Amino acid sequence: MYKISLITGDGIGPELSDSAISVLNTIHDKLDLKFEITKLSAGDTALKETGKALPDETIDAIKKSDVCLKAPVGESAADVIVVLRRMFDLYANIRPAKSYPQMPALRDDIDMVIVRENTEDLYIGKEFSLGDSAVALRVISEFASKRIAKYAFETATQRNSMKKVTCVHKSNVMRLTDGLFAKSCSEVAKNYPDIIFEQMYVDACAMNLIRQPEKFDVIVTTNLFGDILSDESSQVVGGLGMAPAANIGDNFALFEPVHGAAFDIAGKNIANPSSFLLSLKMMFDWLGAKHNDSKCFTVGEKLESTIFNLVKTGAKTKDIGGSKSTSEFTADIVNLLY
Ligand code: ATP
């Protein structure tokens, strides 16, 4: 029995959470993998109701769980996810971008993953005022850079792909910070002679993601660049509605969609739940590896292939060119999981 904590979030978060709960309940009942789900509050609604975007009870409940699922939260995202990433030392943010059938995608042979450092860089939001200026601190350490580089090379080793790591930075301008990141990745690369290692400036990477996305396998980069490039890579394969993410540490992990709370479509029952359901697939893989539980891998594969097969039939939500509502798409998945 796995204890799953679930932050239901803001905007489309509650709709995506309902979809995830339906799918988890089906897996629990029909595929015999057992969970206990605890719904938790964090984000804008929590801030309004309790005065805290990340209430203490939520943190306590997450600590008692085996794994955390997080639907998107709104304006207070930085006070929730950035804090959780650092609190649980979830240093690796894993964002796959993979071609699925029938997508409004650039090509159909894309299979890459962005490995984003998750604990440092400008994204931590350490800012202050100085005279008439505003200053942001960008801290990059050798420890965190080597740690994420190792994660990227291990990922490339395990993937059934072209075995290539592209280190993305801007060391020609930020010579010290990005220079250290690039140097750390190069040093780690020496331990992986069977993996192709290349370096790319972030502007060139942004262009190449459009020009030749099929050439990427594993991208390793710093926190802010990873945030931006992963929105781009998800659009390249069809859009944010299909983009899952994992935040992984040595002892704990949190899974969430790449996208935000999407207030423009909230409450309309049109959001694509695939981003969250594919995050469940990543959760199953992580649980399987951590607990040596082959059933988790089987269930994860089944869930991904079910989504794959469903969209292949043209049954899709509006964002990717279909007409299914969130609840209809979820019901289709649930039926196919039997
Ligand atoms: P954040 O800065 O918090 O990441 P954002 O301002 O970039 O958020 P998102 O909430 O990520 O915006 O959404 C960007 C656009 O993508 C929105 O217009 C939204 O409608 C669309 N979108 C995002 N997620 C989904 C989804 N699951 N299904 C359908 N459309 C989505």
Residues whose N, C-alpha, C, O or C-beta is under 5 A from the ligand:
A	BS01	ATP	V73 L240 G241 V258 H259 G260 A261 A262 D264 I265 I270 A271 N272 S275 D319
